[in-house]
């Protein structure tokens, strides 16, 4: 597919779960994606921008009964 600038781009870019190292497929509807935003340290309010590199995807195996080892809030 071509964009407005005439460059070829992918319609779908697969994500990888950092905990299980599995590729998250397009039809995997049980996986989640989180975007972490920046918060003002004084007021505690959203300041309108996202933290760079704070995009996380968790695959199906981490959402099921068997929690993937190493997945804690510290690793996210």
Residue pairs with C-beta under 8 A, 6 or more apart in sequence:
1 8
1 9
1 10
1 11
2 8
2 9
3 9
12 26
14 23
14 24
14 25
14 26
15 23
15 24
15 31
15 33
15 57
16 22
16 23
16 24
16 57
17 23
17 24
17 31
17 57
17 58
17 59
17 61
17 62
17 68
18 56
18 57
18 75
19 58
19 59
19 62
19 68
19 69
19 70
19 71
19 75
20 59
20 61
20 62
20 68
22 59
22 60
22 61
24 31
24 57
24 59
24 60
28 59
28 60
30 60
30 63
30 64
31 57
31 58
31 59
31 60
31 63
32 57
32 58
32 63
33 55
33 56
33 57
33 58
34 55
34 56
34 57
34 58
34 76
35 50
35 54
35 55
35 56
36 50
36 51
36 54
36 55
36 56
37 46
37 47
37 49
37 50
37 51
37 54
38 46
38 47
38 49
38 50
38 51
39 45
39 46
39 47
40 46
40 47
56 76
58 71
59 68
61 68
62 68
62 71
